[in-house]
Amino acid sequence: MHQQFKALSISYKTAPVEIREKISLGEEACKHLMAHIREVLDVQELLILSTCNRT
């Protein structure tokens, strides 16, 4: 069985606020995006991780 791992990341350190605002997702939008990605790309497992910069 061939497994692939792909990642897309955006950092507050490198992406300007304008870009981060465009990709900001609420809970419902995130659910819709995940369903769309699963359908279009035929993926079985998917994780979207969004964190805040509070460290």
C-alpha distance matrix in Angstrom:
0.0 3.8 6.4 10.0 13.3 16.5 20.0 23.4 26.4 30.1 32.6 36.2 37.1 36.2 36.1 39.6 40.7 40.8 37.0 36.2 38.5 36.7 33.3 34.8 33.5 35.0 33.1 33.3 32.4 29.3 28.3 28.8 26.9 23.9 24.1 24.6 21.6 19.3 20.9 21.2 17.8 15.8 14.5 13.8 15.1 18.1 20.9 24.3 26.4 30.0 32.4 36.1 37.9 40.1 39.8
3.8 0.0 3.8 6.8 10.3 13.3 16.9 20.2 23.3 27.0 29.6 33.3 34.0 32.9 32.9 36.4 37.6 37.7 33.9 33.3 35.7 33.9 30.6 32.3 31.3 33.2 31.7 32.0 30.7 27.6 27.0 27.4 25.1 22.3 22.9 23.0 19.7 17.9 19.7 19.4 15.8 14.5 13.0 13.2 14.2 16.6 19.2 22.3 24.4 27.9 30.3 33.9 35.5 38.0 37.6
6.4 3.8 0.0 3.8 6.8 10.1 13.5 17.0 19.9 23.7 26.2 29.8 30.7 29.7 29.7 33.2 34.3 34.6 30.8 30.0 32.4 30.8 27.4 28.9 28.0 29.8 28.3 28.9 27.6 24.4 23.9 24.6 22.2 19.3 20.4 20.7 17.3 15.7 18.0 17.9 14.2 13.2 10.9 11.0 11.1 13.2 15.6 18.7 20.7 24.2 26.6 30.2 31.8 34.2 33.9
10.0 6.8 3.8 0.0 3.8 6.5 10.1 13.5 16.6 20.2 22.9 26.5 27.4 26.2 26.1 29.6 30.9 31.1 27.3 26.7 29.2 27.6 24.3 26.0 25.4 27.6 26.5 27.1 25.5 22.3 22.4 22.9 20.1 17.6 19.1 19.0 15.4 14.6 17.1 16.4 12.6 12.6 10.2 11.2 10.8 11.9 13.9 16.5 18.4 21.7 24.1 27.7 29.1 31.8 31.6
13.3 10.3 6.8 3.8 0.0 3.8 6.8 10.4 13.2 16.9 19.4 23.0 23.9 22.9 23.0 26.5 27.7 28.2 24.5 23.5 26.2 24.9 21.5 23.1 22.6 24.9 24.0 25.0 23.4 20.0 20.6 21.4 18.5 16.1 18.2 18.3 14.6 14.3 17.4 16.7 13.1 13.7 10.7 11.6 10.0 10.1 11.2 13.5 15.1 18.3 20.5 24.0 25.4 28.0 27.8
16.5 13.3 10.1 6.5 3.8 0.0 3.8 7.0 10.1 13.8 16.6 20.2 21.2 19.9 19.6 23.1 24.4 24.7 20.9 20.2 23.0 21.5 18.3 20.2 20.1 22.7 22.3 23.3 21.2 18.1 19.2 19.7 16.4 14.6 17.1 16.6 12.8 13.6 16.5 15.3 12.0 13.6 11.0 12.8 11.1 9.9 10.7 12.0 13.6 16.4 18.8 22.1 23.4 26.4 26.5
20.0 16.9 13.5 10.1 6.8 3.8 0.0 3.8 6.4 10.1 12.9 16.5 17.5 16.5 16.2 19.7 20.9 21.5 17.8 16.9 19.8 18.7 15.4 17.2 17.5 20.3 20.2 21.6 19.4 16.3 18.0 18.8 15.4 14.1 17.2 16.8 13.3 14.7 17.8 16.6 13.9 15.8 13.1 14.7 12.4 10.1 9.6 9.8 10.8 13.2 15.5 18.6 19.8 22.8 23.0
23.4 20.2 17.0 13.5 10.4 7.0 3.8 0.0 3.8 7.0 10.2 13.7 15.0 13.6 12.8 16.2 17.4 17.8 14.1 13.4 16.3 15.2 12.1 14.2 15.1 18.2 18.9 20.2 17.6 14.9 17.3 17.8 14.1 13.7 17.0 16.2 13.1 15.4 18.1 16.7 14.6 17.1 14.9 16.9 14.6 11.7 10.7 9.5 10.4 11.8 14.1 16.8 17.9 21.3 21.9
26.4 23.3 19.9 16.6 13.2 10.1 6.4 3.8 0.0 3.7 6.6 10.1 11.5 10.5 10.0 13.5 14.7 15.7 12.3 11.1 14.4 14.1 11.2 12.8 14.3 17.4 18.4 20.4 17.9 15.3 18.1 19.0 15.6 15.5 19.1 18.6 15.8 18.2 21.1 19.9 18.1 20.5 18.1 19.7 17.0 13.8 11.8 9.9 9.4 9.8 11.4 13.7 14.4 17.9 18.4
30.1 27.0 23.7 20.2 16.9 13.8 10.1 7.0 3.7 0.0 3.8 6.8 8.6 7.6 6.5 9.8 11.0 12.3 9.1 7.8 11.5 11.6 9.4 10.9 13.3 16.6 18.3 20.4 17.8 15.7 19.0 19.8 16.5 17.2 20.8 20.0 17.8 20.6 23.2 21.9 20.6 23.2 21.1 22.8 20.1 16.7 14.4 11.7 10.7 9.7 10.8 12.2 12.4 16.2 17.0
32.6 29.6 26.2 22.9 19.4 16.6 12.9 10.2 6.6 3.8 0.0 3.8 5.1 5.5 5.8 8.9 10.2 12.5 10.2 8.5 12.2 13.4 11.6 12.3 15.1 18.0 19.9 22.4 20.1 18.1 21.5 22.6 19.6 20.2 23.9 23.4 21.3 23.9 26.7 25.6 24.2 26.7 24.4 25.8 22.8 19.4 16.7 14.0 12.0 10.4 10.1 10.6 9.8 13.5 14.0
36.2 33.3 29.8 26.5 23.0 20.2 16.5 13.7 10.1 6.8 3.8 0.0 3.8 5.6 5.4 7.0 7.6 10.8 9.6 7.5 10.7 12.9 11.9 12.0 15.2 17.8 20.1 22.8 20.6 19.1 22.7 23.9 21.2 22.2 25.8 25.4 23.7 26.5 29.2 28.1 27.1 29.6 27.4 28.7 25.7 22.2 19.2 16.1 13.9 11.4 10.3 9.4 8.0 11.6 12.6
37.1 34.0 30.7 27.4 23.9 21.2 17.5 15.0 11.5 8.6 5.1 3.8 0.0 3.8 6.2 8.0 9.9 12.9 11.9 10.7 14.0 16.0 15.2 15.7 18.9 21.6 23.8 26.5 24.2 22.6 26.2 27.2 24.4 25.2 28.9 28.3 26.3 29.0 31.8 30.5 29.2 31.7 29.4 30.8 27.8 24.5 21.6 18.9 16.6 14.6 13.2 12.4 10.1 13.2 13.2
36.2 32.9 29.7 26.2 22.9 19.9 16.5 13.6 10.5 7.6 5.5 5.6 3.8 0.0 3.8 6.5 9.5 11.6 10.1 10.1 13.6 14.8 14.2 15.6 18.9 22.0 24.4 26.6 24.0 22.5 26.1 26.7 23.5 24.6 28.1 27.1 25.0 28.0 30.4 28.8 27.5 30.3 28.4 30.2 27.4 24.1 21.7 19.1 17.4 15.7 15.2 14.9 13.2 16.7 16.9
36.1 32.9 29.7 26.1 23.0 19.6 16.2 12.8 10.0 6.5 5.8 5.4 6.2 3.8 0.0 3.8 6.6 8.1 6.3 6.6 10.0 11.0 10.9 12.4 15.9 19.2 21.8 23.8 20.9 19.8 23.5 23.8 20.8 22.3 25.7 24.5 22.8 26.0 28.2 26.5 25.7 28.7 27.0 28.9 26.4 22.9 20.6 17.6 16.4 14.3 14.4 14.1 13.2 16.9 17.9
39.6 36.4 33.2 29.6 26.5 23.1 19.7 16.2 13.5 9.8 8.9 7.0 8.0 6.5 3.8 0.0 3.8 5.4 5.6 6.5 8.8 10.4 11.4 12.6 16.4 19.4 22.5 24.3 21.5 21.0 24.8 24.9 22.2 24.2 27.4 26.2 24.9 28.3 30.2 28.6 28.1 31.2 29.7 31.7 29.3 25.6 23.3 20.0 18.8 16.2 16.1 15.0 14.0 17.4 18.9
40.7 37.6 34.3 30.9 27.7 24.4 20.9 17.4 14.7 11.0 10.2 7.6 9.9 9.5 6.6 3.8 0.0 3.8 5.4 5.0 6.0 8.6 10.1 10.3 14.1 16.8 20.1 22.0 19.4 19.3 23.1 23.4 21.1 23.3 26.4 25.4 24.6 27.9 29.9 28.6 28.5 31.4 29.9 31.7 29.2 25.4 22.9 19.3 18.0 15.0 14.8 13.3 12.8 15.9 18.1
40.8 37.7 34.6 31.1 28.2 24.7 21.5 17.8 15.7 12.3 12.5 10.8 12.9 11.6 8.1 5.4 3.8 0.0 3.8 5.6 5.3 6.5 9.1 10.2 13.9 16.8 20.2 21.5 18.5 19.0 22.7 22.3 20.1 22.7 25.5 24.1 23.6 27.1 28.6 27.1 27.3 30.5 29.4 31.5 29.4 25.6 23.5 20.0 19.4 16.6 17.2 16.1 16.2 19.4 21.7
37.0 33.9 30.8 27.3 24.5 20.9 17.8 14.1 12.3 9.1 10.2 9.6 11.9 10.1 6.3 5.6 5.4 3.8 0.0 3.8 5.4 5.2 6.7 8.8 12.4 15.7 18.9 20.1 16.9 16.8 20.5 20.1 17.4 19.8 22.8 21.2 20.3 23.9 25.5 23.8 23.8 27.0 25.9 28.1 26.0 22.3 20.4 17.1 16.8 14.5 15.6 15.3 15.7 19.3 21.3
36.2 33.3 30.0 26.7 23.5 20.2 16.9 13.4 11.1 7.8 8.5 7.5 10.7 10.1 6.6 6.5 5.0 5.6 3.8 0.0 3.8 5.4 5.4 6.1 9.9 13.0 16.1 17.8 15.1 14.6 18.4 18.7 16.2 18.3 21.5 20.5 19.7 22.9 24.9 23.8 23.7 26.5 25.0 26.8 24.3 20.6 18.2 14.6 13.8 11.1 12.0 11.6 12.3 15.9 18.1
38.5 35.7 32.4 29.2 26.2 23.0 19.8 16.3 14.4 11.5 12.2 10.7 14.0 13.6 10.0 8.8 6.0 5.3 5.4 3.8 0.0 3.8 5.5 5.2 8.8 11.5 15.0 16.4 13.7 14.2 17.9 17.9 16.1 18.6 21.5 20.6 20.4 23.7 25.3 24.4 24.9 27.6 26.4 28.1 25.9 22.1 19.8 16.1 15.6 12.6 13.6 12.9 14.1 17.2 20.0
36.7 33.9 30.8 27.6 24.9 21.5 18.7 15.2 14.1 11.6 13.4 12.9 16.0 14.8 11.0 10.4 8.6 6.5 5.2 5.4 3.8 0.0 3.8 5.7 8.5 11.7 15.0 15.6 12.4 13.1 16.7 15.9 13.8 16.8 19.3 17.9 17.8 21.3 22.6 21.4 22.1 25.0 24.2 26.3 24.4 20.8 19.1 15.6 15.9 13.7 15.5 15.5 17.0 20.3 22.9
33.3 30.6 27.4 24.3 21.5 18.3 15.4 12.1 11.2 9.4 11.6 11.9 15.2 14.2 10.9 11.4 10.1 9.1 6.7 5.4 5.5 3.8 0.0 3.8 6.2 9.9 12.7 13.6 10.4 10.2 13.8 13.6 11.1 13.6 16.5 15.4 14.9 18.3 20.0 19.0 19.4 22.1 20.9 22.8 20.8 17.1 15.3 11.8 12.3 10.4 12.8 13.6 15.5 18.9 21.3
34.8 32.3 28.9 26.0 23.1 20.2 17.2 14.2 12.8 10.9 12.3 12.0 15.7 15.6 12.4 12.6 10.3 10.2 8.8 6.1 5.2 5.7 3.8 0.0 3.8 7.0 10.1 11.7 9.2 9.1 12.9 13.4 11.7 14.0 16.9 16.6 16.5 19.4 21.4 21.0 21.4 23.7 22.3 23.6 21.3 17.6 15.3 11.6 11.4 8.8 10.8 11.1 13.6 16.5 19.3
33.5 31.3 28.0 25.4 22.6 20.1 17.5 15.1 14.3 13.3 15.1 15.2 18.9 18.9 15.9 16.4 14.1 13.9 12.4 9.9 8.8 8.5 6.2 3.8 0.0 3.8 6.6 8.0 5.7 5.7 9.3 10.1 9.1 11.2 13.9 14.1 14.5 17.1 18.9 19.1 19.9 21.7 20.4 21.4 19.3 15.7 13.7 10.2 10.8 8.8 11.5 12.5 15.6 18.2 21.1
35.0 33.2 29.8 27.6 24.9 22.7 20.3 18.2 17.4 16.6 18.0 17.8 21.6 22.0 19.2 19.4 16.8 16.8 15.7 13.0 11.5 11.7 9.9 7.0 3.8 0.0 3.8 5.7 5.3 6.1 8.7 10.1 10.5 12.2 14.4 15.3 16.3 18.3 20.1 20.9 21.9 23.2 21.8 22.4 20.2 16.9 14.8 11.7 12.1 10.2 12.4 13.2 16.7 18.6 21.7
33.1 31.7 28.3 26.5 24.0 22.3 20.2 18.9 18.4 18.3 19.9 20.1 23.8 24.4 21.8 22.5 20.1 20.2 18.9 16.1 15.0 15.0 12.7 10.1 6.6 3.8 0.0 3.8 5.6 5.1 6.3 8.8 9.9 10.6 12.5 14.3 15.4 16.7 18.6 20.1 21.0 21.7 20.2 20.1 18.0 15.1 13.2 10.8 11.6 10.6 13.1 14.6 18.3 19.8 22.7
33.3 32.0 28.9 27.1 25.0 23.3 21.6 20.2 20.4 20.4 22.4 22.8 26.5 26.6 23.8 24.3 22.0 21.5 20.1 17.8 16.4 15.6 13.6 11.7 8.0 5.7 3.8 0.0 3.8 5.3 5.1 6.3 8.6 9.9 10.8 12.4 14.3 15.5 16.8 18.4 19.9 20.6 19.6 19.8 18.4 15.8 14.7 12.7 14.3 13.8 16.6 18.1 21.7 23.5 26.4
32.4 30.7 27.6 25.5 23.4 21.2 19.4 17.6 17.9 17.8 20.1 20.6 24.2 24.0 20.9 21.5 19.4 18.5 16.9 15.1 13.7 12.4 10.4 9.2 5.7 5.3 5.6 3.8 0.0 3.8 5.4 5.1 6.1 8.6 9.9 10.5 12.2 14.2 15.4 16.3 17.8 19.1 18.4 19.3 17.9 14.9 14.0 11.5 13.5 12.8 15.9 17.5 20.9 23.1 26.0
29.3 27.6 24.4 22.3 20.0 18.1 16.3 14.9 15.3 15.7 18.1 19.1 22.6 22.5 19.8 21.0 19.3 19.0 16.8 14.6 14.2 13.1 10.2 9.1 5.7 6.1 5.1 5.3 3.8 0.0 3.8 5.4 5.0 6.1 8.6 9.8 10.5 12.3 14.2 15.3 16.1 17.2 15.8 16.5 14.7 11.5 10.3 7.9 10.0 10.0 13.5 15.7 19.1 21.4 23.9
28.3 27.0 23.9 22.4 20.6 19.2 18.0 17.3 18.1 19.0 21.5 22.7 26.2 26.1 23.5 24.8 23.1 22.7 20.5 18.4 17.9 16.7 13.8 12.9 9.3 8.7 6.3 5.1 5.4 3.8 0.0 3.8 5.5 5.2 6.3 8.6 10.0 10.7 12.4 14.3 15.4 15.8 14.6 14.8 13.5 11.0 10.7 9.6 12.2 13.0 16.3 18.8 22.3 24.3 26.7
28.8 27.4 24.6 22.9 21.4 19.7 18.8 17.8 19.0 19.8 22.6 23.9 27.2 26.7 23.8 24.9 23.4 22.3 20.1 18.7 17.9 15.9 13.6 13.4 10.1 10.1 8.8 6.3 5.1 5.4 3.8 0.0 3.8 5.5 5.2 6.1 8.6 10.0 10.6 12.1 14.0 14.8 14.6 15.4 14.9 12.6 13.0 11.7 14.7 15.3 18.9 21.1 24.5 26.9 29.3
26.9 25.1 22.2 20.1 18.5 16.4 15.4 14.1 15.6 16.5 19.6 21.2 24.4 23.5 20.8 22.2 21.1 20.1 17.4 16.2 16.1 13.8 11.1 11.7 9.1 10.5 9.9 8.6 6.1 5.0 5.5 3.8 0.0 3.8 5.5 5.1 6.1 8.6 9.9 10.4 11.7 13.3 12.7 14.2 13.4 10.6 10.9 9.4 12.7 13.5 17.2 19.6 22.7 25.4 27.7
23.9 22.3 19.3 17.6 16.1 14.6 14.1 13.7 15.5 17.2 20.2 22.2 25.2 24.6 22.3 24.2 23.3 22.7 19.8 18.3 18.6 16.8 13.6 14.0 11.2 12.2 10.6 9.9 8.6 6.1 5.2 5.5 3.8 0.0 3.8 5.4 5.1 6.1 8.6 10.0 10.4 11.1 9.9 10.8 9.8 7.2 8.1 7.9 11.5 13.2 17.0 19.9 23.1 25.6 27.5
24.1 22.9 20.4 19.1 18.2 17.1 17.2 17.0 19.1 20.8 23.9 25.8 28.9 28.1 25.7 27.4 26.4 25.5 22.8 21.5 21.5 19.3 16.5 16.9 13.9 14.4 12.5 10.8 9.9 8.6 6.3 5.2 5.5 3.8 0.0 3.8 5.5 5.2 6.2 8.6 10.1 10.0 9.9 10.7 10.9 9.5 11.3 11.6 15.2 16.9 20.6 23.5 26.7 29.1 31.1
24.6 23.0 20.7 19.0 18.3 16.6 16.8 16.2 18.6 20.0 23.4 25.4 28.3 27.1 24.5 26.2 25.4 24.1 21.2 20.5 20.6 17.9 15.4 16.6 14.1 15.3 14.3 12.4 10.5 9.8 8.6 6.1 5.1 5.4 3.8 0.0 3.8 5.5 5.2 6.0 8.3 9.4 10.2 12.2 12.7 11.1 13.0 12.8 16.5 17.9 21.7 24.4 27.4 30.2 32.2
21.6 19.7 17.3 15.4 14.6 12.8 13.3 13.1 15.8 17.8 21.3 23.7 26.3 25.0 22.8 24.9 24.6 23.6 20.3 19.7 20.4 17.8 14.9 16.5 14.5 16.3 15.4 14.3 12.2 10.5 10.0 8.6 6.1 5.1 5.5 3.8 0.0 3.8 5.4 5.3 5.6 7.4 7.4 10.0 10.2 8.4 10.7 10.9 14.7 16.6 20.3 23.3 26.1 29.0 30.6
19.3 17.9 15.7 14.6 14.3 13.6 14.7 15.4 18.2 20.6 23.9 26.5 29.0 28.0 26.0 28.3 27.9 27.1 23.9 22.9 23.7 21.3 18.3 19.4 17.1 18.3 16.7 15.5 14.2 12.3 10.7 10.0 8.6 6.1 5.2 5.5 3.8 0.0 3.8 5.8 5.6 5.1 4.9 6.8 8.0 7.6 10.7 12.1 15.9 18.3 22.0 25.2 28.1 30.7 32.2
20.9 19.7 18.0 17.1 17.4 16.5 17.8 18.1 21.1 23.2 26.7 29.2 31.8 30.4 28.2 30.2 29.9 28.6 25.5 24.9 25.3 22.6 20.0 21.4 18.9 20.1 18.6 16.8 15.4 14.2 12.4 10.6 9.9 8.6 6.2 5.2 5.4 3.8 0.0 3.8 5.8 5.2 7.4 9.4 11.5 11.4 14.4 15.5 19.3 21.5 25.2 28.2 31.2 33.9 35.6
21.2 19.4 17.9 16.4 16.7 15.3 16.6 16.7 19.9 21.9 25.6 28.1 30.5 28.8 26.5 28.6 28.6 27.1 23.8 23.8 24.4 21.4 19.0 21.0 19.1 20.9 20.1 18.4 16.3 15.3 14.3 12.1 10.4 10.0 8.6 6.0 5.3 5.8 3.8 0.0 3.8 5.7 8.2 11.4 13.1 12.5 15.4 16.1 19.8 21.8 25.5 28.5 31.1 34.1 35.7
17.8 15.8 14.2 12.6 13.1 12.0 13.9 14.6 18.1 20.6 24.2 27.1 29.2 27.5 25.7 28.1 28.5 27.3 23.8 23.7 24.9 22.1 19.4 21.4 19.9 21.9 21.0 19.9 17.8 16.1 15.4 14.0 11.7 10.4 10.1 8.3 5.6 5.6 5.8 3.8 0.0 3.8 5.6 9.2 10.8 10.6 13.7 15.0 18.6 21.0 24.5 27.7 30.1 33.1 34.4
15.8 14.5 13.2 12.6 13.7 13.6 15.8 17.1 20.5 23.2 26.7 29.6 31.7 30.3 28.7 31.2 31.4 30.5 27.0 26.5 27.6 25.0 22.1 23.7 21.7 23.2 21.7 20.6 19.1 17.2 15.8 14.8 13.3 11.1 10.0 9.4 7.4 5.1 5.2 5.7 3.8 0.0 3.8 6.7 9.4 10.4 14.0 16.0 19.6 22.4 25.9 29.3 31.9 34.6 35.8
14.5 13.0 10.9 10.2 10.7 11.0 13.1 14.9 18.1 21.1 24.4 27.4 29.4 28.4 27.0 29.7 29.9 29.4 25.9 25.0 26.4 24.2 20.9 22.3 20.4 21.8 20.2 19.6 18.4 15.8 14.6 14.6 12.7 9.9 9.9 10.2 7.4 4.9 7.4 8.2 5.6 3.8 0.0 3.8 5.8 7.0 10.8 13.2 16.6 19.7 23.1 26.6 29.2 31.8 32.7
13.8 13.2 11.0 11.2 11.6 12.8 14.7 16.9 19.7 22.8 25.8 28.7 30.8 30.2 28.9 31.7 31.7 31.5 28.1 26.8 28.1 26.3 22.8 23.6 21.4 22.4 20.1 19.8 19.3 16.5 14.8 15.4 14.2 10.8 10.7 12.2 10.0 6.8 9.4 11.4 9.2 6.7 3.8 0.0 3.8 6.8 10.4 13.5 16.7 20.0 23.2 26.8 29.5 31.7 32.6
15.1 14.2 11.1 10.8 10.0 11.1 12.4 14.6 17.0 20.1 22.8 25.7 27.8 27.4 26.4 29.3 29.2 29.4 26.0 24.3 25.9 24.4 20.8 21.3 19.3 20.2 18.0 18.4 17.9 14.7 13.5 14.9 13.4 9.8 10.9 12.7 10.2 8.0 11.5 13.1 10.8 9.4 5.8 3.8 0.0 3.8 7.0 10.5 13.2 16.7 19.7 23.4 26.0 28.2 28.9
18.1 16.6 13.2 11.9 10.1 9.9 10.1 11.7 13.8 16.7 19.4 22.2 24.5 24.1 22.9 25.6 25.4 25.6 22.3 20.6 22.1 20.8 17.1 17.6 15.7 16.9 15.1 15.8 14.9 11.5 11.0 12.6 10.6 7.2 9.5 11.1 8.4 7.6 11.4 12.5 10.6 10.4 7.0 6.8 3.8 0.0 3.8 6.8 9.9 13.3 16.4 20.1 22.7 25.1 26.0
20.9 19.2 15.6 13.9 11.2 10.7 9.6 10.7 11.8 14.4 16.7 19.2 21.6 21.7 20.6 23.3 22.9 23.5 20.4 18.2 19.8 19.1 15.3 15.3 13.7 14.8 13.2 14.7 14.0 10.3 10.7 13.0 10.9 8.1 11.3 13.0 10.7 10.7 14.4 15.4 13.7 14.0 10.8 10.4 7.0 3.8 0.0 3.8 6.3 9.8 12.8 16.4 19.1 21.3 22.3
24.3 22.3 18.7 16.5 13.5 12.0 9.8 9.5 9.9 11.7 14.0 16.1 18.9 19.1 17.6 20.0 19.3 20.0 17.1 14.6 16.1 15.6 11.8 11.6 10.2 11.7 10.8 12.7 11.5 7.9 9.6 11.7 9.4 7.9 11.6 12.8 10.9 12.1 15.5 16.1 15.0 16.0 13.2 13.5 10.5 6.8 3.8 0.0 3.8 6.5 10.0 13.4 16.3 18.7 20.1
26.4 24.4 20.7 18.4 15.1 13.6 10.8 10.4 9.4 10.7 12.0 13.9 16.6 17.4 16.4 18.8 18.0 19.4 16.8 13.8 15.6 15.9 12.3 11.4 10.8 12.1 11.6 14.3 13.5 10.0 12.2 14.7 12.7 11.5 15.2 16.5 14.7 15.9 19.3 19.8 18.6 19.6 16.6 16.7 13.2 9.9 6.3 3.8 0.0 3.8 6.5 10.2 12.9 15.2 16.4
30.0 27.9 24.2 21.7 18.3 16.4 13.2 11.8 9.8 9.7 10.4 11.4 14.6 15.7 14.3 16.2 15.0 16.6 14.5 11.1 12.6 13.7 10.4 8.8 8.8 10.2 10.6 13.8 12.8 10.0 13.0 15.3 13.5 13.2 16.9 17.9 16.6 18.3 21.5 21.8 21.0 22.4 19.7 20.0 16.7 13.3 9.8 6.5 3.8 0.0 3.8 6.9 10.0 12.4 14.3
32.4 30.3 26.6 24.1 20.5 18.8 15.5 14.1 11.4 10.8 10.1 10.3 13.2 15.2 14.4 16.1 14.8 17.2 15.6 12.0 13.6 15.5 12.8 10.8 11.5 12.4 13.1 16.6 15.9 13.5 16.3 18.9 17.2 17.0 20.6 21.7 20.3 22.0 25.2 25.5 24.5 25.9 23.1 23.2 19.7 16.4 12.8 10.0 6.5 3.8 0.0 3.8 6.6 8.8 10.6
36.1 33.9 30.2 27.7 24.0 22.1 18.6 16.8 13.7 12.2 10.6 9.4 12.4 14.9 14.1 15.0 13.3 16.1 15.3 11.6 12.9 15.5 13.6 11.1 12.5 13.2 14.6 18.1 17.5 15.7 18.8 21.1 19.6 19.9 23.5 24.4 23.3 25.2 28.2 28.5 27.7 29.3 26.6 26.8 23.4 20.1 16.4 13.4 10.2 6.9 3.8 0.0 3.8 5.8 8.6
37.9 35.5 31.8 29.1 25.4 23.4 19.8 17.9 14.4 12.4 9.8 8.0 10.1 13.2 13.2 14.0 12.8 16.2 15.7 12.3 14.1 17.0 15.5 13.6 15.6 16.7 18.3 21.7 20.9 19.1 22.3 24.5 22.7 23.1 26.7 27.4 26.1 28.1 31.2 31.1 30.1 31.9 29.2 29.5 26.0 22.7 19.1 16.3 12.9 10.0 6.6 3.8 0.0 3.8 5.9
40.1 38.0 34.2 31.8 28.0 26.4 22.8 21.3 17.9 16.2 13.5 11.6 13.2 16.7 16.9 17.4 15.9 19.4 19.3 15.9 17.2 20.3 18.9 16.5 18.2 18.6 19.8 23.5 23.1 21.4 24.3 26.9 25.4 25.6 29.1 30.2 29.0 30.7 33.9 34.1 33.1 34.6 31.8 31.7 28.2 25.1 21.3 18.7 15.2 12.4 8.8 5.8 3.8 0.0 3.8
39.8 37.6 33.9 31.6 27.8 26.5 23.0 21.9 18.4 17.0 14.0 12.6 13.2 16.9 17.9 18.9 18.1 21.7 21.3 18.1 20.0 22.9 21.3 19.3 21.1 21.7 22.7 26.4 26.0 23.9 26.7 29.3 27.7 27.5 31.1 32.2 30.6 32.2 35.6 35.7 34.4 35.8 32.7 32.6 28.9 26.0 22.3 20.1 16.4 14.3 10.6 8.6 5.9 3.8 0.0
